[in-house]
Every structure is written in C-alpha cells, then in structure tokens.
C-alpha cells in the first residue's frame, strides 16, 4: 500500500459502526491535532455533528444524512407501514434543519424518503434493509463522482504542465477527501495527478486558511501534506500577493450549491478569490457534484445563506475574546460567486462553461431537483 492509499484508508469520513448500530465519523472539529473517530446512534447526536461541523463538506453531509436515515429508521419499533413512514418523515424533517445551505443534505434525505414512499407494499423489515443498501449506494456513487471530477480537473492541470516546472494551485476551505466519500472535489485533480504518476512536488498547492473556522489550515493543508503533495498555507488576505507574484496558475474550489445560471455558493471568502483570479487572469474552476446543481434555484440571490454563531469570530480560537463586547459581529457561512467570474464548472459529467443553464441542461444535470 503506497502513501496515498494508506492515507485514504485512514481517513474514510463516514462509515458504519459495529453491526451497523451507529454511524462512525471522523470528528473534524478536532483536526489536525487529533484524529479521532466517534460513533453516533441518536438523532440528536447526528444533528449536532452536522450543525457543529464534526462532519462537513456538502458531499459528506449527504452521505451522513443517508447513513443517519437508515440507522434511525432501523430503530423504529413497528411493523405498520403508516406509522413507520410518518416517523421517517419526522426524522427527515429534523435532520434537514441542521444546515440550510448545503443542497446535498436535502438531496440525500429526499432520496431516502422517496425510497420509503416507493416501498409501501413491502414489509417494514425489507424497507429497512433497502435503506441501508441505498445509503451505501450513495456513498459509492459519491466516490465515483469525485473520480470523474478529478479526471476532468487533471486534464486541465496537464494542459498547464511544463517540464520541470511545478504548477501553482490555489484552493479555499476544504473540498477534499474529508469533505466527501473519497478524493474530494476541489482536491480530486491533485489526487488523480498522483494516481497518474505525478510526484507530489510537481504541484504546489496553496491553501487559504479560510477564516473563521480554518478549514483550509486544519483540514486541507493536513490532508494534502499527508498525501505527499507540496503544500503551503497562507492567510486568506495573502492570496493576491501570490497571484501578483505569478505563483498561482489555476484555482480549484468546491461548492455547496450551484444555481441554474451558474452562480455558486461556497465557503465565505470564495467570492473574494474569484474576483482576484479574474483580475490577474487566472482560471477559476468550481468543482460541483451533480447533486449540487439546483435548477430550481434561478440565481445565487435565491440561495439561503446560513448565519453562524458570532463566537466563531470573536472567541473560538483564542484564550480570551479578541474584540470588545459591544462590537457586533457579522458571520455568514457562505458567499455566492457570480457566474461571470467562473471559468468553468467541473461536474462528474464533464466541464460546463457559460451559458451555464444551457450546459447543465445539455448534460442532464439538476433535472431531478
């Protein structure tokens, strides 16, 4: 087993606990200092894990939602389909309240709920078995999706490759293997490069720290360096210096939801990176699984933006509060990058370019939304 395979084996984000009696996850709130797995078996524990970013990243949240639905449905003690279906609807409603922006959460919950509704003629025990199988299918599909995104992204890297010259890549937040079933979205091109035989120093990935929760510092820099990829961490407000110095040739970012017109919601600060990349003439690519393409949302203005606890800005990483008590704090979890700033959207079905609504339709993306 090589270094990359060993790393992936270690950091499977979501899996079953013993005998499928719990969901086993990496508690990402403890990384990089502590790599700890925790087992969750109640709706309250799972809701808290999603809300508090113990599991995070749009695809991983979708997988978690599917696993959670199967687990919690298995705990319902009834043979009556009507009672079972109603309790499952209550589970879905409760879990859907944990994070309002990531469309994968609702996509996975809706898919599990549809399976329940389509199985009403089966015994409840059989429906429970089907839910476990469906959750595992969602995870397997996500891994395949990441590979497809990675291969398309790798082709873009290959076009930039010059002999004996490293490619400078900028990424924001964590759209890595920790945010998905495996490979990640925005990091998948780098992992595919390794699988195609590129040495880790053929690329130089610059990771925005991603304030205020530091997903880039704690997670992306951690996983890329562990996989043997040359990695540098910088504060978010240093990206323009790197671009001005010619150290960045391409930007890959993930996303939580893409509107019909190509506007993309991602972790706060992504829009700033896109504006800078446009100014410096650097290609800016959004890596988007099919499940994040939301054709029912016409523009980014229609995407709900989660507002988070001010404590994350003022207190979370400090021994004492770092601003005066009377100061108000603005803490949106996401911003929306206008489609005009996006060079292309890399999906698991291929590369989409403007006009994005036409490209999505041509590829059959988002049509089930």
C-alpha positions as a LaTeX table, in Angstrom:
\begin{tabular}{lrrr}
\hline
Residue & $x$ (\AA) & $y$ (\AA) & $z$ (\AA) \\
\hline
Unk1 & 0.00 & 0.00 & 0.00 \\
Unk2 & 1.51 & 3.35 & $-1.08$ \\
Unk3 & 1.34 & 6.61 & 0.87 \\
Unk4 & $-1.82$ & 7.90 & $-0.81$ \\
Unk5 & $-3.71$ & 4.59 & $-0.47$ \\
Unk6 & $-2.70$ & 4.33 & 3.18 \\
Unk7 & $-3.94$ & 7.86 & 3.80 \\
Unk8 & $-7.31$ & 7.23 & 2.16 \\
Unk9 & $-7.70$ & 4.05 & 4.21 \\
Unk10 & $-7.14$ & 6.07 & 7.37 \\
Unk11 & $-9.49$ & 8.97 & 6.65 \\
Unk12 & $-12.74$ & 7.43 & 5.44 \\
Unk13 & $-15.06$ & 10.20 & 6.52 \\
Unk14 & $-18.28$ & 8.26 & 7.19 \\
Unk15 & $-18.73$ & 4.54 & 7.78 \\
Unk16 & $-20.87$ & 2.16 & 9.81 \\
Unk17 & $-20.10$ & 1.43 & 13.42 \\
Unk18 & $-20.05$ & $-2.20$ & 14.65 \\
Unk19 & $-23.03$ & $-4.23$ & 13.41 \\
Unk20 & $-24.44$ & $-1.08$ & 11.76 \\
Unk21 & $-25.76$ & 0.08 & 15.14 \\
Unk22 & $-24.17$ & 3.53 & 14.79 \\
Unk23 & $-22.63$ & 5.92 & 12.28 \\
Unk24 & $-18.86$ & 6.20 & 12.68 \\
Unk25 & $-17.27$ & 9.52 & 11.63 \\
Unk26 & $-14.03$ & 11.43 & 11.97 \\
Unk27 & $-14.64$ & 14.36 & 14.32 \\
Unk28 & $-13.26$ & 17.02 & 12.01 \\
Unk29 & $-13.62$ & 19.71 & 14.66 \\
Unk30 & $-10.56$ & 18.16 & 16.37 \\
Unk31 & $-8.27$ & 18.08 & 13.32 \\
Unk32 & $-5.37$ & 18.37 & 12.73 \\
Unk33 & $-4.20$ & 17.91 & 16.31 \\
Unk34 & $-6.33$ & 14.84 & 16.99 \\
Unk35 & $-7.55$ & 12.25 & 14.51 \\
Unk36 & $-10.48$ & 10.77 & 16.43 \\
Unk37 & $-13.44$ & 8.71 & 15.29 \\
Unk38 & $-16.76$ & 8.98 & 17.13 \\
Unk39 & $-19.84$ & 6.77 & 16.95 \\
Unk40 & $-23.30$ & 8.33 & 16.86 \\
Unk41 & $-26.56$ & 6.47 & 17.34 \\
Unk42 & $-29.21$ & 9.08 & 18.17 \\
Unk43 & $-30.90$ & 11.74 & 16.05 \\
Unk44 & $-29.74$ & 14.43 & 18.46 \\
Unk45 & $-26.09$ & 13.36 & 18.25 \\
Unk46 & $-26.22$ & 13.25 & 14.45 \\
Unk47 & $-27.97$ & 16.64 & 14.18 \\
Unk48 & $-25.34$ & 18.17 & 16.47 \\
Unk49 & $-22.49$ & 16.59 & 14.48 \\
Unk50 & $-23.75$ & 18.17 & 11.25 \\
Unk51 & $-24.52$ & 21.54 & 12.85 \\
Unk52 & $-21.20$ & 21.76 & 14.70 \\
Unk53 & $-19.17$ & 20.70 & 11.64 \\
Unk54 & $-17.93$ & 17.44 & 13.13 \\
Unk55 & $-18.87$ & 16.19 & 9.69 \\
Unk56 & $-18.78$ & 18.83 & 6.96 \\
Unk57 & $-18.45$ & 19.34 & 3.25 \\
Unk58 & $-21.52$ & 19.08 & 1.04 \\
Unk59 & $-20.99$ & 15.50 & $-0.26$ \\
Unk60 & $-20.01$ & 14.14 & 3.17 \\
Unk61 & $-23.09$ & 15.76 & 4.69 \\
Unk62 & $-25.19$ & 13.99 & 2.06 \\
Unk63 & $-23.59$ & 10.65 & 2.89 \\
Unk64 & $-24.05$ & 11.31 & 6.59 \\
Unk65 & $-27.73$ & 12.13 & 6.02 \\
Unk66 & $-28.26$ & 8.87 & 4.13 \\
Unk67 & $-26.46$ & 6.77 & 6.73 \\
Unk68 & $-28.34$ & 8.55 & 9.52 \\
Unk69 & $-31.73$ & 7.96 & 7.89 \\
Unk70 & $-31.03$ & 4.23 & 7.52 \\
Unk71 & $-29.74$ & 3.94 & 11.08 \\
Unk72 & $-32.57$ & 5.89 & 12.71 \\
Unk73 & $-35.21$ & 4.13 & 10.62 \\
Unk74 & $-33.82$ & 0.79 & 11.78 \\
Unk75 & $-34.56$ & 1.86 & 15.36 \\
Unk76 & $-38.29$ & 2.39 & 14.72 \\
Unk77 & $-40.20$ & $-0.37$ & 16.50 \\
Unk78 & $-43.27$ & $-1.01$ & 14.37 \\
Unk79 & $-44.43$ & $-3.29$ & 11.58 \\
Unk80 & $-47.11$ & $-0.84$ & 10.43 \\
Unk81 & $-46.02$ & 0.98 & 7.27 \\
Unk82 & $-48.07$ & 4.13 & 8.00 \\
Unk83 & $-46.50$ & 4.56 & 11.43 \\
Unk84 & $-43.06$ & 3.77 & 10.09 \\
Unk85 & $-43.36$ & 6.25 & 7.20 \\
Unk86 & $-44.59$ & 9.02 & 9.49 \\
Unk87 & $-41.70$ & 8.55 & 11.92 \\
Unk88 & $-39.27$ & 8.56 & 9.00 \\
Unk89 & $-40.74$ & 11.86 & 7.79 \\
Unk90 & $-40.17$ & 13.29 & 11.24 \\
Unk91 & $-36.54$ & 12.11 & 11.15 \\
Unk92 & $-36.05$ & 13.72 & 7.73 \\
Unk93 & $-37.61$ & 16.99 & 8.86 \\
Unk94 & $-35.43$ & 17.12 & 11.96 \\
Unk95 & $-32.16$ & 16.36 & 10.18 \\
Unk96 & $-32.93$ & 18.86 & 7.41 \\
Unk97 & $-32.93$ & 21.69 & 9.97 \\
Unk98 & $-29.24$ & 21.20 & 10.80 \\
Unk99 & $-27.71$ & 23.08 & 7.82 \\
Unk100 & $-29.85$ & 25.22 & 5.46 \\
Unk101 & $-27.41$ & 25.89 & 2.60 \\
Unk102 & $-25.84$ & 22.58 & 1.51 \\
Unk103 & $-28.25$ & 21.14 & $-1.04$ \\
Unk104 & $-26.72$ & 17.65 & $-0.70$ \\
Unk105 & $-28.33$ & 17.33 & 2.72 \\
Unk106 & $-31.81$ & 17.74 & 1.26 \\
Unk107 & $-30.96$ & 15.75 & $-1.87$ \\
Unk108 & $-29.91$ & 12.72 & 0.19 \\
Unk109 & $-32.81$ & 12.98 & 2.63 \\
Unk110 & $-35.29$ & 13.31 & $-0.25$ \\
Unk111 & $-33.77$ & 10.29 & $-2.00$ \\
Unk112 & $-34.10$ & 8.17 & 1.13 \\
Unk113 & $-37.64$ & 9.41 & 1.71 \\
Unk114 & $-38.62$ & 8.58 & $-1.87$ \\
Unk115 & $-37.34$ & 5.02 & $-1.39$ \\
Unk116 & $-39.62$ & 4.69 & 1.65 \\
Unk117 & $-42.60$ & 6.02 & $-0.28$ \\
Unk118 & $-41.93$ & 3.74 & $-3.25$ \\
Unk119 & $-41.67$ & 0.68 & $-0.98$ \\
Unk120 & $-45.02$ & 0.89 & 0.78 \\
Unk121 & $-46.05$ & $-2.57$ & $-0.42$ \\
Unk122 & $-43.04$ & $-4.20$ & 1.26 \\
Unk123 & $-42.70$ & $-5.35$ & 4.86 \\
Unk124 & $-41.09$ & $-2.71$ & 7.08 \\
Unk125 & $-38.12$ & $-5.00$ & 7.74 \\
Unk126 & $-37.40$ & $-5.16$ & 3.99 \\
Unk127 & $-37.63$ & $-1.37$ & 3.70 \\
Unk128 & $-35.08$ & $-1.02$ & 6.47 \\
Unk129 & $-32.69$ & $-3.31$ & 4.58 \\
Unk130 & $-33.22$ & $-1.28$ & 1.40 \\
Unk131 & $-32.40$ & 1.94 & 3.26 \\
Unk132 & $-29.04$ & 0.56 & 4.39 \\
Unk133 & $-28.27$ & $-0.52$ & 0.82 \\
Unk134 & $-29.31$ & 2.88 & $-0.53$ \\
Unk135 & $-27.05$ & 4.71 & 1.90 \\
Unk136 & $-24.11$ & 2.59 & 0.78 \\
Unk137 & $-25.02$ & 3.22 & $-2.85$ \\
Unk138 & $-24.99$ & 6.98 & $-2.24$ \\
Unk139 & $-21.51$ & 6.70 & $-0.76$ \\
Unk140 & $-20.23$ & 4.58 & $-3.67$ \\
Unk141 & $-21.73$ & 7.00 & $-6.17$ \\
Unk142 & $-20.05$ & 9.93 & $-4.43$ \\
Unk143 & $-16.65$ & 8.26 & $-4.71$ \\
Unk144 & $-17.24$ & 7.70 & $-8.43$ \\
Unk145 & $-18.37$ & 11.32 & $-8.81$ \\
Unk146 & $-15.17$ & 12.59 & $-7.20$ \\
Unk147 & $-13.06$ & 10.44 & $-9.51$ \\
Unk148 & $-14.84$ & 11.83 & $-12.59$ \\
Unk149 & $-14.39$ & 15.41 & $-11.35$ \\
Unk150 & $-10.76$ & 14.64 & $-10.60$ \\
Unk151 & $-10.06$ & 13.26 & $-14.06$ \\
Unk152 & $-11.50$ & 16.36 & $-15.74$ \\
Unk153 & $-9.53$ & 18.60 & $-13.40$ \\
Unk154 & $-6.38$ & 16.57 & $-14.03$ \\
Unk155 & $-6.76$ & 17.16 & $-17.78$ \\
Unk156 & $-6.74$ & 20.91 & $-17.04$ \\
Unk157 & $-3.59$ & 20.50 & $-14.96$ \\
Unk158 & $-1.99$ & 18.51 & $-17.76$ \\
Unk159 & $-2.62$ & 21.35 & $-20.20$ \\
Unk160 & $-0.68$ & 23.70 & $-17.87$ \\
Unk161 & 2.16 & 21.28 & $-17.19$ \\
Unk162 & 5.64 & 22.31 & $-18.32$ \\
Unk163 & 8.68 & 20.08 & $-17.90$ \\
Unk164 & 10.49 & 20.59 & $-14.62$ \\
Unk165 & 8.13 & 23.35 & $-13.53$ \\
Unk166 & 5.64 & 22.96 & $-10.69$ \\
Unk167 & 2.05 & 24.05 & $-11.13$ \\
Unk168 & 0.79 & 26.52 & $-8.53$ \\
Unk169 & $-2.75$ & 25.71 & $-7.41$ \\
Unk170 & $-4.87$ & 27.76 & $-5.02$ \\
Unk171 & $-7.79$ & 26.27 & $-3.12$ \\
Unk172 & $-10.13$ & 27.61 & $-0.46$ \\
Unk173 & $-11.78$ & 25.89 & 2.51 \\
Unk174 & $-11.83$ & 22.08 & 2.43 \\
Unk175 & $-13.32$ & 20.35 & $-0.57$ \\
Unk176 & $-11.02$ & 17.40 & 0.00 \\
Unk177 & $-11.40$ & 13.75 & 0.82 \\
Unk178 & $-12.50$ & 14.77 & 4.33 \\
Unk179 & $-15.50$ & 16.53 & 2.76 \\
Unk180 & $-16.57$ & 13.61 & 0.57 \\
Unk181 & $-16.63$ & 9.83 & 0.36 \\
Unk182 & $-13.10$ & 9.85 & $-1.09$ \\
Unk183 & $-10.81$ & 12.09 & $-3.20$ \\
Unk184 & $-12.77$ & 15.29 & $-2.62$ \\
Unk185 & $-13.95$ & 17.65 & $-5.33$ \\
Unk186 & $-11.52$ & 20.58 & $-5.48$ \\
Unk187 & $-8.64$ & 18.31 & $-4.38$ \\
Unk188 & $-9.57$ & 15.41 & $-6.66$ \\
Unk189 & $-7.48$ & 16.73 & $-9.58$ \\
Unk190 & $-4.37$ & 16.68 & $-7.35$ \\
Unk191 & $-5.08$ & 13.14 & $-6.12$ \\
Unk192 & $-5.69$ & 11.99 & $-9.70$ \\
Unk193 & $-2.33$ & 13.52 & $-10.64$ \\
Unk194 & $-0.69$ & 11.32 & $-8.01$ \\
Unk195 & $-2.53$ & 8.25 & $-9.32$ \\
Unk196 & $-1.31$ & 9.12 & $-12.83$ \\
Unk197 & 2.25 & 9.03 & $-11.55$ \\
Unk198 & 3.00 & 12.69 & $-10.92$ \\
Unk199 & 5.34 & 13.25 & $-7.98$ \\
Unk200 & 3.94 & 15.28 & $-5.10$ \\
Unk201 & 6.27 & 18.19 & $-5.87$ \\
Unk202 & 5.01 & 18.52 & $-9.45$ \\
Unk203 & 2.25 & 20.59 & $-7.86$ \\
Unk204 & 2.44 & 23.29 & $-5.22$ \\
Unk205 & $-0.92$ & 23.74 & $-3.54$ \\
Unk206 & $-1.53$ & 26.98 & $-1.67$ \\
Unk207 & $-4.29$ & 26.58 & 0.92 \\
Unk208 & $-6.24$ & 29.59 & 2.16 \\
Unk209 & $-6.60$ & 29.20 & 5.92 \\
Unk210 & $-10.34$ & 30.02 & 5.49 \\
Unk211 & $-11.42$ & 32.16 & 8.39 \\
Unk212 & $-13.17$ & 31.92 & 10.75 \\
Unk213 & $-13.28$ & 28.11 & 11.06 \\
Unk214 & $-9.88$ & 27.47 & 9.46 \\
Unk215 & $-10.92$ & 24.53 & 7.31 \\
Unk216 & $-8.02$ & 25.21 & 4.94 \\
Unk217 & $-5.49$ & 25.37 & 7.74 \\
Unk218 & $-6.83$ & 22.47 & 9.78 \\
Unk219 & $-8.08$ & 20.15 & 7.07 \\
Unk220 & $-6.90$ & 20.80 & 3.50 \\
Unk221 & $-3.29$ & 21.54 & 4.40 \\
Unk222 & $-3.35$ & 18.48 & 6.67 \\
Unk223 & $-4.68$ & 16.01 & 4.15 \\
Unk224 & $-2.66$ & 17.20 & 1.15 \\
Unk225 & 0.61 & 17.19 & 3.07 \\
Unk226 & $-0.19$ & 13.75 & 4.48 \\
Unk227 & $-0.72$ & 12.52 & 0.92 \\
Unk228 & 2.75 & 13.76 & $-0.05$ \\
Unk229 & 1.71 & 16.85 & $-2.05$ \\
Unk230 & 3.81 & 20.02 & $-1.72$ \\
Unk231 & 1.61 & 22.30 & 0.38 \\
Unk232 & 1.81 & 25.88 & 1.66 \\
Unk233 & $-0.66$ & 27.56 & 3.99 \\
Unk234 & $-1.41$ & 31.27 & 3.85 \\
Unk235 & $-3.92$ & 33.68 & 5.38 \\
Unk236 & $-6.93$ & 34.41 & 3.19 \\
Unk237 & $-5.83$ & 38.02 & 2.61 \\
Unk238 & $-2.48$ & 36.90 & 1.17 \\
Unk239 & $-3.90$ & 35.31 & $-1.98$ \\
Unk240 & $-3.49$ & 38.45 & $-4.07$ \\
Unk241 & 0.23 & 38.60 & $-3.25$ \\
Unk242 & 0.71 & 35.04 & $-4.51$ \\
Unk243 & $-1.23$ & 35.81 & $-7.68$ \\
Unk244 & 0.70 & 39.02 & $-8.32$ \\
Unk245 & 3.96 & 37.11 & $-7.95$ \\
Unk246 & 2.87 & 34.60 & $-10.59$ \\
Unk247 & 2.79 & 31.66 & $-8.20$ \\
Unk248 & $-0.79$ & 30.62 & $-8.98$ \\
Unk249 & $-1.68$ & 29.12 & $-12.37$ \\
Unk250 & $-5.12$ & 27.74 & $-11.54$ \\
Unk251 & $-7.79$ & 27.86 & $-8.81$ \\
Unk252 & $-9.97$ & 24.90 & $-7.80$ \\
Unk253 & $-12.75$ & 25.39 & $-5.24$ \\
Unk254 & $-15.70$ & 23.30 & $-4.15$ \\
Unk255 & $-19.29$ & 24.43 & $-3.70$ \\
Unk256 & $-22.38$ & 23.73 & $-1.66$ \\
Unk257 & $-24.98$ & 24.80 & $-4.21$ \\
Unk258 & $-24.97$ & 25.97 & $-7.82$ \\
Unk259 & $-27.90$ & 27.98 & $-9.18$ \\
Unk260 & $-29.34$ & 27.48 & $-12.67$ \\
Unk261 & $-27.34$ & 30.45 & $-14.05$ \\
Unk262 & $-24.04$ & 29.17 & $-12.65$ \\
Unk263 & $-23.83$ & 31.33 & $-9.53$ \\
Unk264 & $-22.11$ & 29.16 & $-6.92$ \\
Unk265 & $-22.35$ & 29.24 & $-3.12$ \\
Unk266 & $-19.25$ & 28.12 & $-1.27$ \\
Unk267 & $-17.44$ & 28.82 & 1.98 \\
Unk268 & $-17.16$ & 32.51 & 2.87 \\
Unk269 & $-14.21$ & 34.09 & 1.07 \\
Unk270 & $-14.56$ & 32.14 & $-2.17$ \\
Unk271 & $-16.06$ & 35.13 & $-3.99$ \\
Unk272 & $-13.04$ & 37.22 & $-2.99$ \\
Unk273 & $-10.71$ & 34.62 & $-4.52$ \\
Unk274 & $-12.78$ & 34.63 & $-7.72$ \\
Unk275 & $-12.59$ & 38.42 & $-8.01$ \\
Unk276 & $-8.81$ & 38.31 & $-7.53$ \\
Unk277 & $-8.40$ & 35.49 & $-10.05$ \\
Unk278 & $-10.41$ & 37.46 & $-12.63$ \\
Unk279 & $-8.20$ & 40.50 & $-12.07$ \\
Unk280 & $-4.99$ & 38.52 & $-12.56$ \\
Unk281 & $-6.29$ & 36.42 & $-15.46$ \\
Unk282 & $-6.09$ & 33.12 & $-13.58$ \\
Unk283 & $-8.61$ & 30.39 & $-14.49$ \\
Unk284 & $-11.10$ & 29.80 & $-11.68$ \\
Unk285 & $-12.91$ & 26.45 & $-11.60$ \\
Unk286 & $-15.76$ & 25.33 & $-9.37$ \\
Unk287 & $-15.88$ & 21.58 & $-8.70$ \\
Unk288 & $-19.53$ & 20.62 & $-8.38$ \\
Unk289 & $-21.08$ & 17.16 & $-7.95$ \\
Unk290 & $-24.32$ & 16.72 & $-9.87$ \\
Unk291 & $-26.29$ & 16.81 & $-6.63$ \\
Unk292 & $-25.23$ & 20.43 & $-6.00$ \\
Unk293 & $-26.69$ & 21.68 & $-9.31$ \\
Unk294 & $-30.02$ & 23.17 & $-8.27$ \\
Unk295 & $-32.05$ & 24.03 & $-11.36$ \\
Unk296 & $-34.96$ & 25.14 & $-9.18$ \\
Unk297 & $-32.81$ & 28.00 & $-7.84$ \\
Unk298 & $-32.54$ & 30.53 & $-10.64$ \\
Unk299 & $-29.73$ & 32.76 & $-9.34$ \\
Unk300 & $-27.38$ & 32.99 & $-6.39$ \\
Unk301 & $-29.64$ & 35.64 & $-4.87$ \\
Unk302 & $-32.12$ & 32.83 & $-4.16$ \\
Unk303 & $-29.65$ & 30.69 & $-2.19$ \\
Unk304 & $-30.20$ & 30.90 & 1.59 \\
Unk305 & $-27.02$ & 31.85 & 3.43 \\
Unk306 & $-26.51$ & 30.38 & 6.88 \\
Unk307 & $-25.56$ & 32.88 & 9.58 \\
Unk308 & $-23.40$ & 31.34 & 12.27 \\
Unk309 & $-22.55$ & 31.99 & 15.91 \\
Unk310 & $-20.53$ & 35.22 & 16.41 \\
Unk311 & $-18.41$ & 33.26 & 18.89 \\
Unk312 & $-16.63$ & 31.63 & 15.92 \\
Unk313 & $-15.11$ & 35.01 & 15.05 \\
Unk314 & $-14.51$ & 36.56 & 18.45 \\
Unk315 & $-13.63$ & 33.69 & 20.79 \\
Unk316 & $-13.27$ & 30.30 & 19.18 \\
Unk317 & $-9.53$ & 30.14 & 18.60 \\
Unk318 & $-8.41$ & 32.49 & 21.37 \\
Unk319 & $-7.77$ & 32.22 & 25.10 \\
Unk320 & $-9.90$ & 35.31 & 25.58 \\
Unk321 & $-12.30$ & 37.35 & 23.43 \\
Unk322 & $-10.42$ & 39.29 & 20.77 \\
Unk323 & $-12.86$ & 42.15 & 20.28 \\
Unk324 & $-14.81$ & 44.44 & 22.56 \\
Unk325 & $-18.06$ & 43.03 & 23.94 \\
Unk326 & $-20.14$ & 45.83 & 22.42 \\
Unk327 & $-18.91$ & 45.16 & 18.86 \\
Unk328 & $-21.40$ & 43.47 & 16.54 \\
Unk329 & $-20.12$ & 40.50 & 14.53 \\
Unk330 & $-21.12$ & 39.51 & 11.00 \\
Unk331 & $-20.54$ & 35.81 & 10.37 \\
Unk332 & $-22.12$ & 34.33 & 7.20 \\
Unk333 & $-21.01$ & 30.78 & 6.49 \\
Unk334 & $-21.06$ & 31.18 & 2.70 \\
Unk335 & $-20.87$ & 33.72 & $-0.08$ \\
Unk336 & $-22.02$ & 33.47 & $-3.68$ \\
Unk337 & $-19.63$ & 33.75 & $-6.61$ \\
Unk338 & $-21.22$ & 35.31 & $-9.66$ \\
Unk339 & $-21.20$ & 33.11 & $-12.74$ \\
Unk340 & $-19.33$ & 35.80 & $-14.70$ \\
Unk341 & $-16.25$ & 35.17 & $-12.52$ \\
Unk342 & $-16.23$ & 31.40 & $-13.10$ \\
Unk343 & $-14.10$ & 29.98 & $-15.92$ \\
Unk344 & $-15.85$ & 26.64 & $-15.76$ \\
Unk345 & $-17.83$ & 24.32 & $-13.51$ \\
Unk346 & $-16.36$ & 20.81 & $-13.34$ \\
Unk347 & $-19.09$ & 18.23 & $-12.81$ \\
Unk348 & $-18.97$ & 14.47 & $-12.76$ \\
Unk349 & $-20.44$ & 14.53 & $-16.26$ \\
Unk350 & $-17.86$ & 16.90 & $-17.69$ \\
Unk351 & $-16.79$ & 20.54 & $-17.86$ \\
Unk352 & $-19.55$ & 23.14 & $-18.14$ \\
Unk353 & $-18.93$ & 26.64 & $-19.48$ \\
Unk354 & $-21.21$ & 29.65 & $-19.88$ \\
Unk355 & $-24.05$ & 29.91 & $-20.56$ \\
Unk356 & $-24.26$ & 27.52 & $-17.65$ \\
Unk357 & $-28.01$ & 26.87 & $-17.72$ \\
Unk358 & $-27.70$ & 25.57 & $-21.27$ \\
Unk359 & $-24.65$ & 23.49 & $-20.38$ \\
Unk360 & $-26.41$ & 21.96 & $-17.37$ \\
Unk361 & $-29.48$ & 21.12 & $-19.44$ \\
Unk362 & $-27.40$ & 19.58 & $-22.22$ \\
Unk363 & $-25.72$ & 17.29 & $-19.69$ \\
Unk364 & $-28.97$ & 16.44 & $-17.95$ \\
Unk365 & $-27.75$ & 18.00 & $-14.70$ \\
Unk366 & $-30.06$ & 19.03 & $-11.87$ \\
Unk367 & $-33.18$ & 17.85 & $-13.67$ \\
Unk368 & $-34.40$ & 15.87 & $-10.63$ \\
Unk369 & $-34.22$ & 18.90 & $-8.34$ \\
\hline
\end{tabular}
